[in-house]
Each structure stands twice: as C-alpha cells, then as structure tokens.
C-alpha cells in the first residue's frame, strides 16, 4: 500500500548529499537508480531546506531543475518538484510535474493565483507540508512541545485544507506532510511524538506523506553520526510507517524500503 518518493537533490548545499547530483549526467543516473530501486515518484529539489542553505532566486532554482525535469517527464516518469516558490511551482507544473511539494504548505501570497493558472485537466497533486517556521527548517525552539505538537499540526492541516478547497482544489489532490526534524524544532522528541500519534493523523488525513530519511532527529537512535550513516535508523522508522500503512514515504533509499515491504508481505501471508 505504501508508495515511495525517491529524493533527488540537485542543490549543492543539501544536508545529506549536497553537490553529488548537481551535474546533469549524475542526476539522470541517480534518478534512474531510484526508479530501478522502486520509487514511484522522483522528488526533485533544487533549493535545499537545510537551515544553513542559501536562498536561491526562482531563476537559479529553475536553471538546476529544468533539464532534469524535462528529461524525466519526456520518459513518462512521475515527477514531484520540491519548491516553495510559486514561480518555480507554476512553471514546473506546466512542464509536466505530477506533484508540487511545498514545505510552506502553499501559504505564499502568490500561491492562489499560481494554482488558478494551472490546467485543471492536468492539475498536480499538492504536498502540503507543515513547518513551525512556515518554510525553511530552523534551529530555533519555536512554540511546539510534546503536549501541543499533534494538535498544532492538525490545526494547520485543517486550515490549509479549508483554504485549498475554497480555491476549488479537491481533497483527492491533497497530500499532507507533518514535517519532521528541524521543521518541528530542535527537540527530537517532537518528531517521535508525531510518529507515536501517526494513527491520529491517518484517521483525519489518510493521504499522508512522511519523510524521515537521514534526518538529524534519528541521531538519538543512531548516535552522533553523519547523514549517510543514519540508514539503519531511517529504515527502522520507515518500516514502522509501512506497518502503520502510511500511503507515501519520501526516502533516499527506495531499495531498502521495498525489501522491508516484501518482508512484511511474507510474514503476514
């Protein structure tokens, strides 16, 4: 039941693999690998959400994004574009992106007009993500704590759903992402509380996407190790999400998630 977004970072300052896939040929190879490993969607990101990342102009973001987007769209691949800039989102959708993944939850003042300009017959699905800063991840404490993190995220989801519905976007086009790690705050327990309460989210917002891959909150399990050494902790949490029947997981390593799905299938047959 769980489908996978394969993460393909095109920026040079991503926290996990910045600069590895900034060149066209390397990005194409990595995209093909993610698809071979079992990703249903390639999630292209040209603007890092790393708290220390430089904010790109739409033109800079599009210069990285466009060649890879067009390459895979022409091959019939489902593409998600991870951007919070309406100009980038609009051009990506018109170029054939099937998903728009917005860490600000489409709260930009120009989001309404951008979405209204899109072809209704080819309208992309919208990944509406929560962030305690309303966008780029932040190292600040914020206002979230163990007692209110679930209710705050649910309140945000309800507000965004109501507004997007008022913009004539149906529920069938909405995917909700609670945000994890620094999108919730410095305290790793905030992310774990979201995971503990995942059934609460699924009950009201069943079309849920979760992205925990290599994130810093996992160091409380994996120890103080660099991002690529958090794979075991990542898989542990992703396996839990499969067990909970979360419909979408965004990951750097689809192969391991597919293996986990297959093990669950064998054990439950």
Short mmCIF file of the C-alpha atoms (twelve columns), coordinates in Angstrom:
data_MODEL
# 
_entry.id   MODEL 
# 
loop_
_atom_site.group_PDB 
_atom_site.id 
_atom_site.type_symbol 
_atom_site.label_atom_id 
_atom_site.label_alt_id 
_atom_site.label_comp_id 
_atom_site.label_asym_id 
_atom_site.label_seq_id 
_atom_site.Cartn_x 
_atom_site.Cartn_y 
_atom_site.Cartn_z 
_atom_site.pdbx_PDB_model_num 
ATOM 1   C CA . UNK A 1   0.000   0.000   0.000   1 
ATOM 2   C CA . UNK A 2   2.931   2.344   0.592   1 
ATOM 3   C CA . UNK A 3   4.367   4.207   -2.417  1 
ATOM 4   C CA . UNK A 4   7.719   5.941   -2.474  1 
ATOM 5   C CA . UNK A 5   9.035   9.373   -3.363  1 
ATOM 6   C CA . UNK A 6   12.708  8.964   -4.281  1 
ATOM 7   C CA . UNK A 7   14.700  12.004  -3.149  1 
ATOM 8   C CA . UNK A 8   16.886  13.565  -5.855  1 
ATOM 9   C CA . UNK A 9   18.686  16.640  -4.525  1 
ATOM 10  C CA . UNK A 10  20.079  18.890  -7.252  1 
ATOM 11  C CA . UNK A 11  21.401  21.590  -4.932  1 
ATOM 12  C CA . UNK A 12  24.977  21.905  -3.714  1 
ATOM 13  C CA . UNK A 13  24.043  22.523  -0.078  1 
ATOM 14  C CA . UNK A 14  21.648  19.712  0.814   1 
ATOM 15  C CA . UNK A 15  22.356  18.369  4.312   1 
ATOM 16  C CA . UNK A 16  22.662  14.790  3.066   1 
ATOM 17  C CA . UNK A 17  24.202  14.710  -0.402  1 
ATOM 18  C CA . UNK A 18  24.737  18.313  -1.463  1 
ATOM 19  C CA . UNK A 19  26.573  18.634  -4.760  1 
ATOM 20  C CA . UNK A 20  26.591  14.927  -5.612  1 
ATOM 21  C CA . UNK A 21  23.873  15.231  -8.248  1 
ATOM 22  C CA . UNK A 22  24.159  18.839  -9.391  1 
ATOM 23  C CA . UNK A 23  25.546  17.788  -12.773 1 
ATOM 24  C CA . UNK A 24  23.007  16.660  -15.359 1 
ATOM 25  C CA . UNK A 25  24.521  13.237  -16.101 1 
ATOM 26  C CA . UNK A 26  24.921  12.352  -12.410 1 
ATOM 27  C CA . UNK A 27  21.362  13.469  -11.676 1 
ATOM 28  C CA . UNK A 28  19.993  11.337  -14.511 1 
ATOM 29  C CA . UNK A 29  21.946  8.309   -13.301 1 
ATOM 30  C CA . UNK A 30  20.716  8.776   -9.743  1 
ATOM 31  C CA . UNK A 31  17.130  9.285   -10.900 1 
ATOM 32  C CA . UNK A 32  17.282  6.074   -12.921 1 
ATOM 33  C CA . UNK A 33  18.713  4.240   -9.920  1 
ATOM 34  C CA . UNK A 34  15.911  5.468   -7.639  1 
ATOM 35  C CA . UNK A 35  13.330  4.287   -10.165 1 
ATOM 36  C CA . UNK A 36  15.024  0.899   -10.516 1 
ATOM 37  C CA . UNK A 37  15.015  0.588   -6.730  1 
ATOM 38  C CA . UNK A 38  11.250  1.039   -6.610  1 
ATOM 39  C CA . UNK A 39  10.440  4.757   -6.370  1 
ATOM 40  C CA . UNK A 40  7.043   5.611   -7.856  1 
ATOM 41  C CA . UNK A 41  7.867   9.323   -7.983  1 
ATOM 42  C CA . UNK A 42  11.115  11.267  -8.306  1 
ATOM 43  C CA . UNK A 43  11.125  14.225  -5.913  1 
ATOM 44  C CA . UNK A 44  13.400  16.875  -7.445  1 
ATOM 45  C CA . UNK A 45  14.779  19.565  -5.163  1 
ATOM 46  C CA . UNK A 46  16.905  22.463  -6.402  1 
ATOM 47  C CA . UNK A 47  16.509  24.561  -3.240  1 
ATOM 48  C CA . UNK A 48  17.854  22.984  -0.075  1 
ATOM 49  C CA . UNK A 49  15.779  23.277  3.093   1 
ATOM 50  C CA . UNK A 50  18.969  22.985  5.154   1 
ATOM 51  C CA . UNK A 51  18.848  25.757  7.811   1 
ATOM 52  C CA . UNK A 52  22.240  26.972  6.594   1 
ATOM 53  C CA . UNK A 53  21.396  26.874  2.878   1 
ATOM 54  C CA . UNK A 54  21.475  29.953  0.691   1 
ATOM 55  C CA . UNK A 55  18.088  31.025  -0.660  1 
ATOM 56  C CA . UNK A 56  18.090  30.827  -4.452  1 
ATOM 57  C CA . UNK A 57  16.173  33.081  -6.806  1 
ATOM 58  C CA . UNK A 58  13.493  31.345  -8.896  1 
ATOM 59  C CA . UNK A 59  15.782  31.682  -11.901 1 
ATOM 60  C CA . UNK A 60  18.671  29.946  -10.114 1 
ATOM 61  C CA . UNK A 61  16.376  27.197  -8.930  1 
ATOM 62  C CA . UNK A 62  14.897  26.670  -12.402 1 
ATOM 63  C CA . UNK A 63  18.344  26.530  -14.007 1 
ATOM 64  C CA . UNK A 64  19.116  23.433  -11.940 1 
ATOM 65  C CA . UNK A 65  15.649  21.961  -12.134 1 
ATOM 66  C CA . UNK A 66  14.545  22.357  -15.752 1 
ATOM 67  C CA . UNK A 67  16.934  19.971  -17.573 1 
ATOM 68  C CA . UNK A 68  16.250  17.067  -15.189 1 
ATOM 69  C CA . UNK A 69  12.523  17.751  -15.036 1 
ATOM 70  C CA . UNK A 70  12.154  17.769  -18.818 1 
ATOM 71  C CA . UNK A 71  14.351  14.684  -19.226 1 
ATOM 72  C CA . UNK A 72  12.240  12.513  -16.946 1 
ATOM 73  C CA . UNK A 73  8.843   13.947  -17.899 1 
ATOM 74  C CA . UNK A 74  9.591   13.078  -21.532 1 
ATOM 75  C CA . UNK A 75  10.177  9.491   -20.402 1 
ATOM 76  C CA . UNK A 76  6.785   9.348   -18.682 1 
ATOM 77  C CA . UNK A 77  8.182   9.422   -15.139 1 
ATOM 78  C CA . UNK A 78  6.036   10.884  -12.357 1 
ATOM 79  C CA . UNK A 79  7.869   13.910  -11.033 1 
ATOM 80  C CA . UNK A 80  7.437   15.876  -7.823  1 
ATOM 81  C CA . UNK A 81  9.065   19.295  -7.554  1 
ATOM 82  C CA . UNK A 82  10.162  20.256  -4.062  1 
ATOM 83  C CA . UNK A 83  9.883   24.057  -4.080  1 
ATOM 84  C CA . UNK A 84  8.122   26.767  -2.112  1 
ATOM 85  C CA . UNK A 85  8.446   29.475  -4.783  1 
ATOM 86  C CA . UNK A 86  5.206   29.946  -6.781  1 
ATOM 87  C CA . UNK A 87  7.044   30.917  -9.973  1 
ATOM 88  C CA . UNK A 88  9.036   27.682  -9.867  1 
ATOM 89  C CA . UNK A 89  5.969   25.642  -8.944  1 
ATOM 90  C CA . UNK A 90  3.856   27.072  -11.754 1 
ATOM 91  C CA . UNK A 91  6.460   26.527  -14.455 1 
ATOM 92  C CA . UNK A 92  7.195   23.028  -13.178 1 
ATOM 93  C CA . UNK A 93  3.517   22.069  -13.269 1 
ATOM 94  C CA . UNK A 94  3.152   23.432  -16.790 1 
ATOM 95  C CA . UNK A 95  6.234   21.402  -17.790 1 
ATOM 96  C CA . UNK A 96  4.542   18.210  -16.601 1 
ATOM 97  C CA . UNK A 97  5.287   17.777  -12.893 1 
ATOM 98  C CA . UNK A 98  2.680   15.495  -11.318 1 
ATOM 99  C CA . UNK A 99  3.263   16.719  -7.752  1 
ATOM 100 C CA . UNK A 100 4.183   20.041  -6.145  1 
ATOM 101 C CA . UNK A 101 5.847   19.547  -2.772  1 
ATOM 102 C CA . UNK A 102 5.750   22.759  -0.724  1 
ATOM 103 C CA . UNK A 103 7.449   22.986  2.677   1 
ATOM 104 C CA . UNK A 104 5.455   26.163  3.373   1 
ATOM 105 C CA . UNK A 105 2.113   24.474  2.701   1 
ATOM 106 C CA . UNK A 106 1.138   26.845  -0.170  1 
ATOM 107 C CA . UNK A 107 0.950   29.831  2.149   1 
ATOM 108 C CA . UNK A 108 2.839   32.218  -0.154  1 
ATOM 109 C CA . UNK A 109 0.749   35.287  -1.143  1 
ATOM 110 C CA . UNK A 110 1.051   34.249  -4.809  1 
ATOM 111 C CA . UNK A 111 0.038   30.607  -4.287  1 
ATOM 112 C CA . UNK A 112 -3.640  31.178  -5.053  1 
ATOM 113 C CA . UNK A 113 -3.039  32.937  -8.376  1 
ATOM 114 C CA . UNK A 114 -0.364  30.423  -9.398  1 
ATOM 115 C CA . UNK A 115 -2.649  27.452  -8.766  1 
ATOM 116 C CA . UNK A 116 -5.560  29.162  -10.531 1 
ATOM 117 C CA . UNK A 117 -3.489  29.413  -13.720 1 
ATOM 118 C CA . UNK A 118 -2.838  25.669  -13.963 1 
ATOM 119 C CA . UNK A 119 -4.667  23.419  -16.419 1 
ATOM 120 C CA . UNK A 120 -7.469  21.725  -14.454 1 
ATOM 121 C CA . UNK A 121 -7.228  18.591  -16.623 1 
ATOM 122 C CA . UNK A 122 -3.548  18.124  -15.683 1 
ATOM 123 C CA . UNK A 123 -3.646  19.577  -12.196 1 
ATOM 124 C CA . UNK A 124 -0.832  18.234  -9.982  1 
ATOM 125 C CA . UNK A 125 -1.273  16.743  -6.553  1 
ATOM 126 C CA . UNK A 126 -0.167  19.121  -3.805  1 
ATOM 127 C CA . UNK A 127 2.009   18.018  -0.902  1 
ATOM 128 C CA . UNK A 128 1.053   20.388  1.902   1 
ATOM 129 C CA . UNK A 129 3.815   20.333  4.491   1 
ATOM 130 C CA . UNK A 130 3.798   21.782  7.982   1 
ATOM 131 C CA . UNK A 131 6.807   23.683  9.319   1 
ATOM 132 C CA . UNK A 132 6.999   25.568  12.592  1 
ATOM 133 C CA . UNK A 133 8.734   28.389  10.715  1 
ATOM 134 C CA . UNK A 134 6.347   28.375  7.753   1 
ATOM 135 C CA . UNK A 135 9.104   27.234  5.379   1 
ATOM 136 C CA . UNK A 136 12.862  26.624  5.643   1 
ATOM 137 C CA . UNK A 137 13.841  24.382  8.554   1 
ATOM 138 C CA . UNK A 138 15.117  26.290  11.560  1 
ATOM 139 C CA . UNK A 139 17.276  25.525  14.577  1 
ATOM 140 C CA . UNK A 140 15.144  27.642  16.912  1 
ATOM 141 C CA . UNK A 141 12.966  26.148  19.617  1 
ATOM 142 C CA . UNK A 142 9.695   27.516  18.236  1 
ATOM 143 C CA . UNK A 143 6.373   27.134  20.035  1 
ATOM 144 C CA . UNK A 144 5.893   23.376  19.631  1 
ATOM 145 C CA . UNK A 145 6.216   20.980  22.546  1 
ATOM 146 C CA . UNK A 146 5.255   17.384  23.271  1 
ATOM 147 C CA . UNK A 147 1.868   18.474  24.557  1 
ATOM 148 C CA . UNK A 148 0.792   20.543  21.549  1 
ATOM 149 C CA . UNK A 149 2.740   19.305  18.502  1 
ATOM 150 C CA . UNK A 150 -0.006  16.987  17.236  1 
ATOM 151 C CA . UNK A 151 -2.844  19.466  17.740  1 
ATOM 152 C CA . UNK A 152 -0.850  22.307  16.148  1 
ATOM 153 C CA . UNK A 153 -0.063  20.284  13.036  1 
ATOM 154 C CA . UNK A 154 -3.651  19.054  12.739  1 
ATOM 155 C CA . UNK A 155 -4.873  22.638  13.075  1 
ATOM 156 C CA . UNK A 156 -2.535  23.704  10.273  1 
ATOM 157 C CA . UNK A 157 -3.748  20.852  8.068   1 
ATOM 158 C CA . UNK A 158 -7.382  21.790  8.685   1 
ATOM 159 C CA . UNK A 159 -6.749  25.445  7.862   1 
ATOM 160 C CA . UNK A 160 -4.863  24.617  4.660   1 
ATOM 161 C CA . UNK A 161 -7.451  22.052  3.567   1 
ATOM 162 C CA . UNK A 162 -10.249 24.575  4.077   1 
ATOM 163 C CA . UNK A 163 -8.470  27.279  2.106   1 
ATOM 164 C CA . UNK A 164 -7.364  24.994  -0.719  1 
ATOM 165 C CA . UNK A 165 -10.894 23.626  -1.006  1 
ATOM 166 C CA . UNK A 166 -12.116 27.224  -1.248  1 
ATOM 167 C CA . UNK A 167 -9.660  27.614  -4.151  1 
ATOM 168 C CA . UNK A 168 -11.529 24.749  -5.856  1 
ATOM 169 C CA . UNK A 169 -8.837  22.153  -5.199  1 
ATOM 170 C CA . UNK A 170 -10.466 18.832  -4.213  1 
ATOM 171 C CA . UNK A 171 -9.340  16.592  -1.378  1 
ATOM 172 C CA . UNK A 172 -8.232  13.998  -3.934  1 
ATOM 173 C CA . UNK A 173 -5.403  16.358  -4.963  1 
ATOM 174 C CA . UNK A 174 -4.135  16.972  -1.418  1 
ATOM 175 C CA . UNK A 175 -1.361  15.085  0.395   1 
ATOM 176 C CA . UNK A 176 -0.389  16.171  3.908   1 
ATOM 177 C CA . UNK A 177 3.096   16.042  5.439   1 
ATOM 178 C CA . UNK A 178 3.582   16.881  9.138   1 
ATOM 179 C CA . UNK A 179 7.226   17.830  8.615   1 
ATOM 180 C CA . UNK A 180 9.899   16.154  10.708  1 
ATOM 181 C CA . UNK A 181 13.203  17.033  12.326  1 
ATOM 182 C CA . UNK A 182 14.098  20.728  12.303  1 
ATOM 183 C CA . UNK A 183 10.784  21.521  10.591  1 
ATOM 184 C CA . UNK A 184 9.268   20.837  14.028  1 
ATOM 185 C CA . UNK A 185 12.121  22.157  16.161  1 
ATOM 186 C CA . UNK A 186 15.413  21.146  17.758  1 
ATOM 187 C CA . UNK A 187 13.917  18.611  20.152  1 
ATOM 188 C CA . UNK A 188 13.936  15.129  18.544  1 
ATOM 189 C CA . UNK A 189 11.065  14.107  20.807  1 
ATOM 190 C CA . UNK A 190 8.735   16.274  18.722  1 
ATOM 191 C CA . UNK A 191 9.317   14.019  15.710  1 
ATOM 192 C CA . UNK A 192 8.934   10.889  17.801  1 
ATOM 193 C CA . UNK A 193 5.653   12.159  19.216  1 
ATOM 194 C CA . UNK A 194 4.331   12.654  15.675  1 
ATOM 195 C CA . UNK A 195 5.365   9.075   14.881  1 
ATOM 196 C CA . UNK A 196 3.732   7.736   18.037  1 
ATOM 197 C CA . UNK A 197 0.489   9.504   17.106  1 
ATOM 198 C CA . UNK A 198 0.553   8.588   13.409  1 
ATOM 199 C CA . UNK A 199 -2.828  6.827   13.659  1 
ATOM 200 C CA . UNK A 200 -4.382  10.105  14.781  1 
ATOM 201 C CA . UNK A 201 -3.101  11.817  11.634  1 
ATOM 202 C CA . UNK A 202 -4.164  8.973   9.358   1 
ATOM 203 C CA . UNK A 203 -7.689  8.942   10.746  1 
ATOM 204 C CA . UNK A 204 -8.368  12.529  9.654   1 
ATOM 205 C CA . UNK A 205 -5.824  12.914  6.841   1 
ATOM 206 C CA . UNK A 206 -5.380  9.451   5.316   1 
ATOM 207 C CA . UNK A 207 -3.421  10.735  2.298   1 
ATOM 208 C CA . UNK A 208 -0.305  11.250  4.388   1 
ATOM 209 C CA . UNK A 209 3.362   11.574  3.365   1 
ATOM 210 C CA . UNK A 210 6.186   11.148  5.864   1 
ATOM 211 C CA . UNK A 211 9.846   11.966  5.278   1 
ATOM 212 C CA . UNK A 212 12.318  10.844  7.949   1 
ATOM 213 C CA . UNK A 213 15.192  9.811   5.674   1 
ATOM 214 C CA . UNK A 214 18.622  10.576  7.215   1 
ATOM 215 C CA . UNK A 215 17.202  13.394  9.363   1 
ATOM 216 C CA . UNK A 216 19.048  14.629  12.415  1 
ATOM 217 C CA . UNK A 217 16.434  13.576  14.972  1 
ATOM 218 C CA . UNK A 218 17.446  9.988   14.181  1 
ATOM 219 C CA . UNK A 219 20.805  10.560  15.876  1 
ATOM 220 C CA . UNK A 220 19.065  9.850   19.179  1 
ATOM 221 C CA . UNK A 221 18.815  6.276   17.826  1 
ATOM 222 C CA . UNK A 222 21.873  6.067   15.601  1 
ATOM 223 C CA . UNK A 223 24.278  8.136   17.673  1 
ATOM 224 C CA . UNK A 224 26.017  11.303  16.540  1 
ATOM 225 C CA . UNK A 225 26.770  10.099  13.017  1 
ATOM 226 C CA . UNK A 226 26.706  11.879  9.632   1 
ATOM 227 C CA . UNK A 227 23.553  11.661  7.491   1 
ATOM 228 C CA . UNK A 228 24.560  8.697   5.338   1 
ATOM 229 C CA . UNK A 229 25.259  6.625   8.446   1 
ATOM 230 C CA . UNK A 230 21.652  7.039   9.601   1 
ATOM 231 C CA . UNK A 231 20.338  4.464   7.101   1 
ATOM 232 C CA . UNK A 232 19.579  1.775   9.696   1 
ATOM 233 C CA . UNK A 233 17.688  4.202   11.912  1 
ATOM 234 C CA . UNK A 234 15.887  5.519   8.824   1 
ATOM 235 C CA . UNK A 235 14.816  2.034   7.783   1 
ATOM 236 C CA . UNK A 236 13.610  1.216   11.281  1 
ATOM 237 C CA . UNK A 237 11.263  4.191   11.252  1 
ATOM 238 C CA . UNK A 238 10.216  3.655   7.634   1 
ATOM 239 C CA . UNK A 239 9.363   0.020   8.446   1 
ATOM 240 C CA . UNK A 240 7.170   1.270   11.272  1 
ATOM 241 C CA . UNK A 241 5.430   3.605   8.812   1 
ATOM 242 C CA . UNK A 242 4.813   0.703   6.421   1 
ATOM 243 C CA . UNK A 243 3.314   -1.272  9.277   1 
ATOM 244 C CA . UNK A 244 1.045   1.696   10.008  1 
ATOM 245 C CA . UNK A 245 0.022   1.762   6.312   1 
ATOM 246 C CA . UNK A 246 1.195   5.301   5.645   1 
ATOM 247 C CA . UNK A 247 0.485   5.718   1.900   1 
ATOM 248 C CA . UNK A 248 3.556   7.787   0.969   1 
ATOM 249 C CA . UNK A 249 7.150   7.668   2.219   1 
ATOM 250 C CA . UNK A 250 9.811   10.056  0.919   1 
ATOM 251 C CA . UNK A 251 13.232  8.402   1.054   1 
ATOM 252 C CA . UNK A 252 16.807  8.450   -0.204  1 
ATOM 253 C CA . UNK A 253 16.928  4.651   -0.402  1 
ATOM 254 C CA . UNK A 254 13.852  3.046   -2.007  1 
ATOM 255 C CA . UNK A 255 15.552  -0.370  -2.277  1 
ATOM 256 C CA . UNK A 256 15.649  -0.867  1.491   1 
ATOM 257 C CA . UNK A 257 12.035  0.209   1.886   1 
ATOM 258 C CA . UNK A 258 10.911  -2.201  -0.833  1 
ATOM 259 C CA . UNK A 259 12.791  -5.014  0.909   1 
ATOM 260 C CA . UNK A 260 11.039  -4.131  4.150   1 
ATOM 261 C CA . UNK A 261 7.647   -4.137  2.402   1 
ATOM 262 C CA . UNK A 262 8.404   -7.565  0.960   1 
ATOM 263 C CA . UNK A 263 9.360   -8.943  4.356   1 
ATOM 264 C CA . UNK A 264 6.098   -7.681  5.850   1 
ATOM 265 C CA . UNK A 265 4.197   -9.266  2.966   1 
ATOM 266 C CA . UNK A 266 5.898   -12.614 3.531   1 
ATOM 267 C CA . UNK A 267 5.411   -12.553 7.270   1 
ATOM 268 C CA . UNK A 268 1.726   -11.663 7.015   1 
ATOM 269 C CA . UNK A 269 0.830   -14.144 4.255   1 
# 
